[in-house]
Amino acid sequence: MKTFKQGIYLEENKELSEEQRIRRVSPPAKVILPLAQHIGAPCESLVKKGDLVKKGEKIADSDSFVSSPIHAS
């Protein structure tokens, strides 16, 4: 698929996967997300260890200048 006039064109290398079916993967029973994700200040947890959270729920936040909230994945 060449849609750009310039750029790098890489081989597709789909031989191993092009005939494979897409499989559903079960979510893990436990997910661990670090509260320090980048150069900014670490977030503070909004949930307790063992809490059940929903996908997309905000689980950590910070008021620091360089900081981003963390959401459950």
C-alpha positions as CSV (number, residue, x, y, z in Angstrom):
1,M,0.0,0.0,0.0
2,K,1.8,3.1,-1.2
3,T,-0.2,6.2,-0.3
4,F,2.6,8.7,0.4
5,K,4.7,10.5,-2.2
6,Q,7.7,10.5,0.1
7,G,8.8,8.4,3.0
8,I,10.2,4.9,3.9
9,Y,8.6,1.9,2.3
10,L,9.1,-1.3,4.3
11,E,8.3,-4.8,3.3
12,E,5.0,-5.9,4.7
13,N,6.4,-9.3,6.0
14,K,2.9,-10.6,6.6
15,E,3.7,-14.3,5.7
16,L,3.5,-15.5,9.3
17,S,0.3,-13.7,10.2
18,E,-1.8,-13.1,7.1
19,E,-3.5,-16.5,7.2
20,Q,-4.0,-16.5,11.0
21,R,-7.4,-15.9,12.6
22,I,-7.7,-13.1,15.1
23,R,-8.0,-14.6,18.6
24,R,-9.7,-13.1,21.6
25,V,-7.5,-12.8,24.6
26,S,-8.9,-12.9,28.1
27,P,-8.0,-9.9,30.4
28,P,-5.5,-10.6,33.1
29,A,-6.8,-11.2,36.6
30,K,-4.4,-8.5,37.9
31,V,-2.9,-5.4,36.3
32,I,-0.1,-3.3,37.9
33,L,0.4,0.3,36.6
34,P,3.3,2.4,37.9
35,L,2.3,5.8,39.3
36,A,5.4,7.4,38.0
37,Q,5.0,7.3,34.2
38,H,7.3,10.0,32.8
39,I,9.5,12.8,33.9
40,G,6.7,14.5,35.8
41,A,5.7,14.1,39.4
42,P,4.3,10.7,40.3
43,C,0.5,10.5,40.7
44,E,-1.3,9.7,43.9
45,S,-3.6,6.6,43.9
46,L,-7.3,7.3,43.9
47,V,-8.1,3.6,44.6
48,K,-6.9,1.1,47.2
49,K,-5.0,-2.1,46.6
50,G,-7.6,-4.8,45.7
51,D,-10.3,-2.4,44.6
52,L,-12.3,-3.5,41.5
53,V,-12.1,-0.8,38.9
54,K,-13.7,-0.4,35.5
55,K,-11.9,0.1,32.2
56,G,-11.2,3.8,31.7
57,E,-11.8,4.7,35.3
58,K,-9.4,7.3,36.7
59,I,-7.2,5.5,39.2
60,A,-4.4,8.1,39.9
61,D,-4.0,11.8,39.6
62,S,-1.6,14.7,40.5
63,D,-1.9,18.4,40.8
64,S,1.8,18.9,39.6
65,F,2.6,21.0,36.6
66,V,4.0,18.2,34.5
67,S,1.7,15.3,35.2
68,S,-1.0,13.2,33.6
69,P,-3.8,11.2,35.3
70,I,-3.7,7.5,35.0
71,H,-6.8,5.5,33.8
72,A,-7.5,1.8,34.1
73,S,-6.7,-0.1,30.9
